[in-house]
Amino acid sequence: MQKRQKKEAQELKGKYEEESKKLQEMHSQMIEQTREESLKDRNKVLSEAEKDAAKIIEKEKALFDAEKMRTESELKNKTLEIASAFASNLLEDISDEELHKAIFRKLLKENEKIVSDISKIEEKGEVLPIGLASAYPLKPDDIKMFQETLESRLAKKSEYYYDC
């Protein structure tokens, strides 16, 4: 009987060891499967985070570009205001009407340079606003000639503001 019990004990021990190996293998497989799933989840989360980051960067870039355009427009307008104020002040300082008329005639002769400078300004609207300041009243024919000359060379309708 002892032999038989010993044999049964040996068999049970063998079954136990075999079951233990199976459990160890299952444990290893489960760990490997969990690790692979974790890596997939990690990669998925990273991919989504990268997409979200790209969207945020694109949105911020669009905001930056809009602010840049707004600032450039403000700067252009301020530059035009300063140039207009300077020209107005300069013309106000001219007290000789004949000299004033001579300067206006010279302005008309240098129309090409004016057109070249104005054409560098990219105005978005269909009508280009142009201010004309004078220390003395100009004849309507002179203003009309100035306007027609600029419009024909710019190939763009202009709106004039005359300040005397």
Steps between C-alpha positions, in 0.01 A plus 500: 500500500778732562625445152166578364467812711848601402414445137179701539693773677751500212217519249333783692832679525551461124148627429558788739829591329338470158207719609747743656691525170174557311402772746847657466465498120150647520631764739781589257257513207261723693781734596620515137146559374444773759832661404406497129157649574661765717741590219211525253305722740809713562562542127133588446509762776827645364355516149189681623716738704712577193186572295364725774834680526509551122148647511598734782816608318304565180238701689769707675678557168175624344447735796859622469462559126174691554662715769802558276277614213305729733822650637643549152180674393510726805865579434424582135213727603711674764779549245254654256361724774850615597596564138177690447551705816859575400396605151216708642732672747754560227236649274363715780848644548504609138350845503579603145208404274712514184756268658213275600373487143852423375530213748161362389612515136817312599281245681304445181824456304627241749182301475689186387687476830178554693327227299796268559486560876121465518498180294725339763217535750274198475157643576236228539198708397393585149540872564837642604465788748743787428526819705615826344585788734577852392580823681311694232182410317561307179302553186244224438662439159839441668347252745314323218817480287696356797226244566464395136876470455538274805200285415612447141847393610384288793216340304298520820217723615609743770309699757655839578487703817594859444606705802582866478 
